[in-house]
């Protein structure tokens, strides 16, 4: 009886369920309409987002800020990748060294039956690390003259994208490298990418920020990111290496590099078919190198970075031998120096805004700071005392870099053509000379002469070079009309060629673009260009 009643209840429930489900069913036509409505709404949202993005990108001031973010990110990545290997690679190479030592011990055991035992020499571990660290700066030093000329010819956006692409490949290679040769390849690739990305990025900032006050501030921000990347990378790499593995820090940097490259494609559009008629022909790099003012600035940039470049590979061993420092103290040696570096950048930017004619004086003060701090490093007896001269070195470097990098751009403006690829390639060469010699030469000097003599020599070199910056005393009094480019633009036409070029420039100011038709007849077409493009100069 219960089974039959249950069957009847089920039969009574089934029609009710069917009735309740019927209103929820939709026909295929209604489903298609809902899909079309959703697609149209998504398309409208996408169009609004695209329009908003275009408005943001096309606004000159916002575009400047976005470009500054892109360049600062590229500089941060380059310097983080340069220093992140400091706590990772020595440990990895030590494992390779132990394997090589076991192989040598096996060879010694086999030869022990002879009357004379010839023990194979151990692999030079310090030399391997030194060559690996210096390979980036050496290749960057060799490529910079070519990259500067390339930037002057094609602009700043394509070299910046090329540099970020090579840096991305270098970072991925670091993550998956399993032997010394692959690490050497990755380090060298980073030098190649830096030669394009760093030079193009700094030159792009100098090109977009034409006023000296704004240019000094923008370059100061870029220098702060360089310092932050160099000083935060060792703790960043060491912590992730210990708790997450060797590949994790490199993969994080690779992802950031990929995002930065995509921003370059979206904002700068390096491969779009844009007219480059308004880009003047830059002064060849060899002519810039023999300019006495640029040579003085380049020498100051090299000498002021020598203490930092020479202490980085040598101070760890000195701290172990003289202070018996722990590993965390060695790892945190340079991190506190980030704060006085940022302070130095801030003070120099503020002083340059009020007293722009004293840029040379700020650089000289920085070199004196560096020299005095270098001489006091060997006198330190503990970790706390050592922080004071190291902070003084970074504070002085901030003064020199922040004062003299904008001076290079100003010198190009008033004495040459306002194209900045080659002149900032010279600045990059100045840095690379110091960092290429540091890992190779510093250890040999410490071995032959001693750590004290190394620091005294670096300090005296900075103090003796500081008076040379007096040659830059009257640079800021030069007028931009002294520039070859501005003379050609401002002077009246003196011949047929100059008259034709003057007429072309007048038509370009009115929004007309000169073109040639299929019969070779010159015609004019309406075109629009931003104020930023026209300010770069139309003479080529």
C-alpha positions as CSV (number, residue, x, y, z in Angstrom):
1,X,0.0,0.0,0.0
2,X,2.8,2.4,0.8
3,X,4.5,1.8,-2.5
4,X,1.4,2.5,-4.4
5,X,0.7,5.7,-2.5
6,X,4.3,6.8,-3.1
7,X,3.9,6.3,-6.9
8,X,0.7,8.3,-6.9
9,X,2.4,11.2,-5.0
10,X,5.2,11.2,-7.6
11,X,2.8,11.3,-10.4
12,X,1.0,14.3,-8.8
13,X,4.4,16.1,-8.2
14,X,5.7,15.7,-11.7
15,X,3.2,17.9,-13.5
16,X,3.6,20.6,-10.8
17,X,7.3,20.6,-11.3
18,X,6.9,20.8,-15.0
19,X,4.5,23.8,-14.5
20,X,7.0,25.6,-12.3
21,X,9.9,25.0,-14.7
22,X,8.1,26.2,-17.8
23,X,8.4,30.0,-17.1
24,X,12.2,29.7,-16.7
25,X,12.8,28.2,-20.1
26,X,13.9,30.6,-22.8
27,X,13.6,30.3,-26.5
28,X,16.7,30.3,-28.8
29,X,15.6,33.7,-30.2
30,X,15.5,35.3,-26.7
31,X,19.0,33.8,-25.9
32,X,20.4,35.3,-29.1
33,X,18.9,38.7,-28.2
34,X,20.4,38.6,-24.7
35,X,23.8,37.6,-26.2
36,X,23.6,40.5,-28.7
37,X,22.7,43.0,-25.9
38,X,25.6,41.8,-23.8
39,X,28.0,42.0,-26.7
40,X,26.8,45.5,-27.6
41,X,27.3,46.7,-24.0
42,X,30.8,45.2,-23.8
43,X,31.6,46.8,-27.1
44,X,30.4,50.2,-25.8
45,X,32.4,49.8,-22.6
46,X,35.5,48.8,-24.6
47,X,35.1,51.8,-26.9
48,X,34.7,54.2,-24.0
49,X,37.8,52.7,-22.3
50,X,39.7,53.0,-25.5
51,X,38.6,56.6,-26.0
52,X,39.5,57.4,-22.4
53,X,42.9,55.8,-22.9
54,X,43.5,57.7,-26.1
55,X,42.6,61.0,-24.4
56,X,44.9,60.2,-21.5
57,X,47.8,59.2,-23.8
58,X,47.3,62.2,-26.2
59,X,47.4,64.8,-23.4
60,X,50.9,66.2,-23.5
61,X,51.4,66.5,-19.8
62,X,49.9,63.1,-19.0
63,X,52.0,61.6,-21.7
64,X,55.1,63.0,-20.2
65,X,54.3,61.4,-16.9
66,X,53.5,58.1,-18.4
67,X,56.8,58.2,-20.3
68,X,58.6,59.1,-17.1
69,X,57.0,56.0,-15.4
70,X,58.1,53.8,-18.3
71,X,61.7,55.0,-18.3
72,X,62.0,54.8,-14.5
73,X,60.6,51.3,-14.5
74,X,63.2,50.3,-17.2
75,X,66.0,51.8,-15.2
76,X,64.8,50.2,-12.0
77,X,64.7,46.8,-13.7
78,X,68.1,47.1,-15.2
79,X,69.7,48.0,-11.9
80,X,67.8,45.4,-10.0
81,X,68.9,42.7,-12.5
82,X,72.4,44.0,-12.2
83,X,72.5,43.6,-8.4
84,X,70.0,40.8,-7.7
85,X,72.6,38.2,-8.6
86,X,74.9,39.4,-5.8
87,X,73.5,37.0,-3.2
88,X,72.5,34.3,-5.7
89,X,75.3,33.7,-8.2
90,X,78.2,33.3,-5.7
91,X,76.3,30.5,-3.9
92,X,75.4,28.8,-7.2
93,X,79.0,29.1,-8.6
94,X,80.3,27.8,-5.2
95,X,78.3,24.6,-5.9
96,X,80.0,24.3,-9.3
97,X,83.4,25.0,-7.7
98,X,82.8,22.1,-5.2
99,X,82.0,19.8,-8.0
100,X,85.2,20.8,-9.8
101,X,87.2,20.3,-6.6
102,X,85.8,16.8,-6.2
103,X,86.8,16.0,-9.7
104,X,90.3,17.4,-9.0
105,X,90.6,15.3,-5.9
106,X,89.8,12.2,-7.9
107,X,92.5,13.1,-10.4
108,X,95.0,13.5,-7.5
109,X,94.0,10.1,-6.1
110,X,94.6,8.5,-9.4
111,X,98.1,10.1,-9.7
112,X,99.0,9.3,-6.1
113,X,100.7,6.1,-7.1
114,X,103.5,8.1,-8.8
115,X,106.5,9.2,-6.8
116,X,105.6,12.9,-7.2
117,X,102.0,14.0,-6.8
118,X,100.9,16.8,-9.1
119,X,97.9,18.3,-7.7
120,X,95.7,20.1,-10.2
121,X,95.1,23.8,-9.4
122,X,91.7,24.8,-8.1
123,X,89.4,26.8,-10.3
124,X,89.7,30.5,-9.7
125,X,86.4,31.2,-8.1
126,X,87.0,34.9,-7.5
127,X,88.0,35.4,-11.1
128,X,84.9,33.7,-12.4
129,X,82.7,36.0,-10.3
130,X,84.6,39.1,-11.3
131,X,84.4,38.3,-15.0
132,X,80.7,37.5,-14.7
133,X,80.0,40.7,-13.0
134,X,82.1,42.8,-15.3
135,X,80.8,41.2,-18.6
136,X,77.6,43.3,-18.5
137,X,79.5,46.6,-18.2
138,X,82.1,45.6,-20.7
139,X,79.6,44.7,-23.4
140,X,77.5,47.8,-22.6
141,X,80.7,49.9,-22.9
142,X,81.4,48.5,-26.4
143,X,77.8,48.8,-27.7
144,X,77.1,52.3,-26.4
145,X,78.8,54.2,-29.2
146,X,76.7,52.3,-31.7
147,X,73.5,52.5,-29.8
148,X,73.9,56.3,-29.3
149,X,74.3,56.8,-33.1
150,X,71.3,54.4,-33.7
151,X,69.1,56.4,-31.3
152,X,70.0,59.7,-33.0
153,X,69.0,58.2,-36.4
154,X,65.7,56.4,-35.5
155,X,64.5,58.2,-32.4
156,X,64.1,57.1,-28.8
157,X,61.0,54.7,-28.8
158,X,62.3,51.9,-31.0
159,X,65.7,51.5,-29.2
160,X,63.8,51.6,-25.8
161,X,61.6,48.8,-26.9
162,X,64.6,46.8,-28.3
163,X,66.4,47.2,-25.0
164,X,63.4,46.1,-22.9
165,X,63.0,43.0,-25.2
166,X,66.6,42.0,-24.8
167,X,66.5,42.6,-21.1
168,X,63.4,40.3,-20.9
169,X,65.2,37.5,-22.7
170,X,68.3,38.0,-20.5
171,X,66.1,37.8,-17.3
172,X,64.4,34.6,-18.5
173,X,67.9,33.1,-19.4
174,X,69.1,33.9,-15.9
175,X,66.1,32.1,-14.4
176,X,66.8,28.8,-16.3
177,X,70.6,28.9,-16.6
178,X,72.3,25.8,-15.3
179,X,75.9,26.4,-16.0
180,X,78.5,29.2,-16.0
181,X,78.4,29.7,-19.8
182,X,74.7,30.3,-19.8
183,X,75.0,32.7,-16.9
184,X,77.8,34.6,-18.8
185,X,75.5,34.7,-21.9
186,X,72.6,36.1,-19.8
187,X,74.8,38.7,-18.2
188,X,76.2,39.8,-21.6
189,X,72.7,40.0,-23.0
190,X,71.8,42.3,-20.2
191,X,74.6,44.6,-21.2
192,X,73.4,44.7,-24.7
193,X,69.8,45.6,-23.6
194,X,71.0,48.2,-21.2
195,X,73.0,50.0,-23.9
196,X,69.8,50.6,-25.7
197,X,67.2,50.9,-22.9
198,X,69.2,53.1,-20.5
199,X,70.5,55.5,-23.1
200,X,67.2,55.8,-25.0
201,X,65.3,56.3,-21.7
202,X,67.5,59.1,-20.4
203,X,67.6,60.7,-23.8
204,X,63.8,60.5,-24.1
205,X,63.4,62.3,-20.7
206,X,65.8,65.0,-21.9
207,X,63.9,65.4,-25.1
208,X,60.4,65.6,-23.6
209,X,61.3,67.9,-20.7
210,X,62.8,70.9,-22.5
211,X,62.8,73.3,-19.6
212,X,65.8,73.1,-17.3
213,X,63.9,73.0,-14.1
214,X,61.5,70.3,-15.3
215,X,64.4,68.3,-16.9
216,X,66.4,68.4,-13.6
217,X,63.5,67.2,-11.6
218,X,62.6,64.4,-14.1
219,X,66.2,63.2,-14.3
220,X,66.5,63.3,-10.5
221,X,63.5,61.0,-10.2
222,X,65.1,58.6,-12.7
223,X,68.3,58.6,-10.7
224,X,66.3,57.9,-7.5
225,X,64.9,54.8,-9.2
226,X,68.4,53.8,-10.3
227,X,69.6,54.0,-6.7
228,X,66.6,52.2,-5.4
229,X,67.0,49.3,-7.8
230,X,70.7,48.9,-7.0
231,X,70.3,49.0,-3.3
232,X,67.0,47.0,-2.8
233,X,67.9,44.3,-5.2
234,X,70.4,42.3,-3.0
235,X,67.9,41.9,-0.1
236,X,65.1,41.2,-2.6
237,X,67.1,38.5,-4.3
238,X,68.5,37.0,-1.2
239,X,65.2,36.6,0.6
240,X,63.4,35.1,-2.4
241,X,66.4,32.9,-3.2
242,X,66.3,31.4,0.3
243,X,62.6,30.9,0.6
244,X,61.2,30.5,-2.9
245,X,64.1,29.3,-5.0
246,X,66.6,30.7,-7.5
247,X,64.2,31.3,-10.4
248,X,61.5,33.2,-8.6
249,X,63.2,36.7,-8.4
250,X,64.2,36.5,-12.0
251,X,60.7,35.5,-13.2
252,X,59.2,38.5,-11.2
253,X,61.6,40.9,-12.9
254,X,60.8,39.3,-16.3
255,X,57.1,39.9,-15.8
256,X,57.6,43.5,-14.8
257,X,59.9,43.9,-17.9
258,X,57.2,42.4,-20.1
259,X,54.6,44.9,-18.7
260,X,56.9,47.8,-19.3
261,X,57.5,46.7,-22.9
262,X,53.7,46.5,-23.5
263,X,53.4,50.1,-22.2
264,X,56.0,51.2,-24.7
265,X,53.9,49.6,-27.5
266,X,50.7,51.2,-26.3
267,X,51.9,54.7,-25.4
268,X,54.9,55.4,-27.7
269,X,53.7,53.2,-30.6
270,X,57.3,52.7,-31.8
271,X,56.5,50.9,-35.1
272,X,53.7,53.2,-36.3
273,X,54.2,54.9,-39.6
274,X,54.9,58.4,-38.3
275,X,56.6,61.2,-40.1
276,X,60.2,61.8,-38.9
277,X,60.8,65.0,-41.0
278,X,60.8,67.2,-37.9
279,X,63.7,65.2,-36.2
280,X,67.0,67.0,-36.8
281,X,70.2,65.2,-37.5
282,X,72.2,64.7,-34.3
283,X,75.9,65.6,-33.8
284,X,78.2,62.6,-34.3
285,X,79.3,61.0,-31.1
286,X,83.0,61.5,-31.9
287,X,82.5,65.3,-32.1
288,X,80.7,65.3,-28.8
289,X,83.5,63.4,-27.2
290,X,86.1,66.1,-28.1
291,X,83.9,68.9,-26.8
292,X,85.9,70.1,-23.7
293,X,82.8,70.7,-21.6
294,X,81.2,67.3,-22.3
295,X,84.6,65.7,-21.7
296,X,84.9,67.3,-18.2
297,X,81.4,66.1,-17.3
298,X,82.1,62.6,-18.6
299,X,85.3,62.5,-16.5
300,X,83.5,63.6,-13.4
301,X,80.8,60.9,-13.9
302,X,83.4,58.2,-14.2
303,X,85.6,59.3,-11.2
304,X,82.6,59.8,-8.9
305,X,81.3,56.3,-9.5
306,X,84.7,54.6,-9.1
307,X,84.4,54.3,-5.2
308,X,81.0,52.6,-5.5
309,X,82.1,50.3,-8.3
310,X,85.4,49.4,-6.6
311,X,83.9,48.9,-3.1
312,X,81.0,46.6,-4.1
313,X,83.3,43.6,-4.9
314,X,85.8,44.2,-2.2
315,X,84.1,45.4,0.9
316,X,82.5,42.1,1.8
317,X,85.8,40.3,2.3
318,X,87.2,43.3,4.2
319,X,84.2,43.3,6.6
320,X,84.7,39.6,7.3
321,X,88.4,39.9,8.0
322,X,88.4,43.1,10.0
323,X,84.9,43.3,11.6
324,X,83.9,39.7,11.6
325,X,80.6,40.8,10.2
326,X,77.7,38.4,9.9
327,X,76.1,37.6,6.5
328,X,73.0,39.8,7.2
329,X,75.3,42.8,7.9
330,X,77.1,42.2,4.6
331,X,73.9,41.9,2.8
332,X,72.5,45.1,4.2
333,X,75.7,47.1,3.7
334,X,74.5,49.4,1.0
335,X,70.7,49.5,1.8
336,X,70.8,52.4,4.3
337,X,72.7,54.5,1.7
338,X,69.6,54.7,-0.4
339,X,68.0,57.3,1.9
340,X,70.9,59.9,1.7
341,X,71.0,59.3,-2.0
342,X,67.4,60.3,-2.4
343,X,68.0,63.2,-0.1
344,X,70.9,64.3,-2.2
345,X,68.8,64.1,-5.4
346,X,66.0,66.2,-3.7
347,X,68.4,68.9,-2.4
348,X,70.2,69.2,-5.8
349,X,66.9,69.5,-7.7
350,X,65.7,72.2,-5.3
351,X,69.0,74.1,-5.4
352,X,69.2,73.9,-9.2
353,X,65.7,75.3,-9.4
354,X,66.7,78.4,-7.4
355,X,70.3,78.7,-8.5
356,X,70.6,77.0,-11.9
357,X,74.0,78.7,-12.7
358,X,75.7,76.8,-9.8
359,X,75.3,73.3,-11.3
360,X,79.0,73.0,-11.5
361,X,79.4,73.9,-7.8
362,X,76.9,71.2,-6.7
363,X,78.9,68.6,-8.7
364,X,82.2,69.8,-7.0
365,X,80.6,69.6,-3.6
366,X,79.5,66.1,-4.4
367,X,83.0,65.0,-5.4
368,X,84.5,66.5,-2.2
369,X,81.9,64.5,-0.2
370,X,82.8,61.3,-2.1
371,X,86.5,61.9,-1.6
372,X,86.3,62.6,2.2
373,X,84.0,59.6,2.7
374,X,86.2,57.2,0.7
375,X,89.2,58.1,2.8
376,X,87.4,57.4,6.1
377,X,86.1,53.9,5.1
378,X,89.3,52.0,6.3
379,X,89.1,53.7,9.7
380,X,85.7,52.2,10.6
381,X,85.8,49.5,13.3
382,X,82.2,48.2,13.2
383,X,79.1,48.0,11.1
384,X,77.5,51.2,12.5
385,X,80.6,53.3,11.8
386,X,80.8,52.0,8.3
387,X,77.3,53.2,7.4
388,X,78.4,56.9,7.8
389,X,81.1,57.0,5.0
390,X,79.0,54.7,2.7
391,X,76.0,57.1,3.1
392,X,78.4,60.0,2.4
393,X,79.6,58.4,-0.9
394,X,76.0,57.8,-2.1
395,X,75.0,61.4,-1.0
396,X,77.9,62.8,-3.0
397,X,77.1,60.6,-6.1
398,X,73.5,62.0,-6.0
399,X,74.9,65.5,-6.1
400,X,77.2,64.9,-9.0
401,X,74.8,62.9,-11.1
402,X,71.7,65.1,-10.5
403,X,73.7,68.3,-11.3
404,X,75.7,67.1,-14.3
405,X,73.2,64.9,-16.3
406,X,71.0,67.9,-17.0
407,X,74.1,69.9,-17.9
408,X,74.9,67.4,-20.6
409,X,71.5,68.0,-22.2
410,X,72.0,71.8,-21.9
411,X,75.4,71.6,-23.5
412,X,73.9,69.8,-26.5
413,X,71.2,72.4,-26.7
414,X,73.5,75.4,-26.8
415,X,76.6,74.0,-28.6
416,X,75.2,71.2,-30.9
417,X,71.9,69.9,-32.2
418,X,69.2,69.0,-29.7
419,X,69.3,65.3,-30.2
420,X,70.3,63.5,-27.0
421,X,71.1,59.9,-27.9
422,X,74.8,60.2,-28.4
423,X,75.5,62.5,-25.5
424,X,73.7,60.2,-23.0
425,X,75.5,57.3,-24.6
426,X,78.7,59.1,-23.5
427,X,77.3,59.4,-20.0
428,X,76.5,55.7,-20.0
429,X,80.0,55.0,-21.2
430,X,81.4,56.9,-18.3
431,X,79.4,54.8,-15.8
432,X,80.4,51.6,-17.6
433,X,84.1,52.4,-17.5
434,X,83.9,52.5,-13.7
435,X,81.8,49.3,-13.3
436,X,83.8,47.4,-15.9
437,X,87.1,48.1,-14.1
438,X,85.6,47.6,-10.6
439,X,85.2,43.8,-10.4
440,X,88.4,43.1,-12.3
441,X,90.8,45.8,-11.1
442,X,89.7,46.4,-7.5
443,X,90.5,42.9,-6.2
444,X,94.0,43.1,-7.8
445,X,94.7,46.5,-6.2
446,X,93.6,45.2,-2.8
447,X,95.8,42.1,-3.2
448,X,98.9,44.1,-4.3
449,X,98.6,47.4,-2.3
450,X,95.9,46.9,0.3
451,X,92.3,48.1,1.0
452,X,93.5,51.2,2.7
453,X,95.5,52.4,-0.2
454,X,92.6,51.7,-2.6
455,X,90.3,54.0,-0.6
456,X,92.9,56.7,-0.2
457,X,93.5,56.7,-3.9
458,X,89.8,56.9,-4.8
459,X,89.3,59.7,-2.3
460,X,92.2,61.8,-3.6
461,X,91.2,61.3,-7.2
462,X,87.7,62.7,-6.5
463,X,89.1,65.7,-4.5
464,X,91.7,66.5,-7.1
465,X,89.2,66.4,-9.9
466,X,86.6,68.6,-8.2
467,X,88.4,71.9,-9.3
468,X,88.2,70.8,-12.9
469,X,84.4,71.5,-12.8
470,X,85.3,75.2,-12.6
471,X,85.5,75.0,-16.4
472,X,81.7,74.6,-16.4
473,X,81.2,77.8,-14.4
474,X,79.9,79.9,-17.4
475,X,78.0,77.1,-19.2
476,X,74.6,78.1,-17.9
477,X,75.2,81.7,-19.1
478,X,75.3,80.5,-22.7
479,X,72.3,81.3,-24.7
480,X,70.4,78.7,-26.8
481,X,70.8,80.9,-29.9
482,X,74.4,79.7,-29.9
483,X,73.1,76.3,-31.0
484,X,73.8,75.3,-34.6
485,X,70.2,74.2,-34.8
486,X,68.7,77.4,-33.5
487,X,71.0,79.6,-35.6
488,X,69.7,77.8,-38.7
489,X,66.1,78.2,-37.5
490,X,66.3,81.8,-36.3
491,X,68.6,83.5,-38.8
492,X,67.3,84.9,-42.0
493,X,67.7,82.9,-45.3
494,X,71.1,83.6,-46.9
495,X,70.7,81.6,-50.1
496,X,68.3,79.6,-52.3
497,X,68.6,76.5,-50.2
498,X,68.0,78.3,-46.9
499,X,65.1,80.2,-48.5
500,X,63.4,77.0,-49.6
501,X,63.9,75.4,-46.2
502,X,62.5,78.5,-44.5
503,X,59.4,78.4,-46.7
504,X,58.9,74.7,-45.9
505,X,59.1,75.4,-42.2
506,X,56.5,78.2,-42.5
507,X,54.1,75.8,-44.2
508,X,54.7,73.1,-41.5
509,X,53.9,75.6,-38.8
510,X,50.6,76.2,-40.6
511,X,49.8,72.5,-40.6
512,X,51.0,71.7,-44.2
513,X,53.2,68.7,-45.0
514,X,55.5,68.6,-48.0
515,X,55.1,65.5,-50.3
516,X,56.0,64.5,-53.8
517,X,53.5,63.1,-56.2
518,X,54.2,60.5,-58.8
519,X,55.3,63.1,-61.3
520,X,57.8,64.5,-58.8
521,X,55.8,67.7,-58.3
522,X,55.9,69.1,-54.7
523,X,52.5,69.3,-53.1
524,X,51.3,70.2,-49.6
525,X,48.9,68.1,-47.5
526,X,47.2,69.0,-44.3
527,X,48.6,67.2,-41.3
528,X,48.3,67.5,-37.5
529,X,51.1,67.3,-35.1
530,X,51.5,68.0,-31.5
531,X,53.4,70.8,-30.0
532,X,55.8,68.4,-28.6
533,X,56.8,67.2,-32.1
534,X,57.1,70.7,-33.5
535,X,59.3,71.8,-30.6
536,X,61.9,69.1,-31.5
537,X,63.0,71.2,-34.6
538,X,62.1,70.8,-38.2
539,X,65.6,71.2,-39.7
540,X,67.2,68.0,-41.0
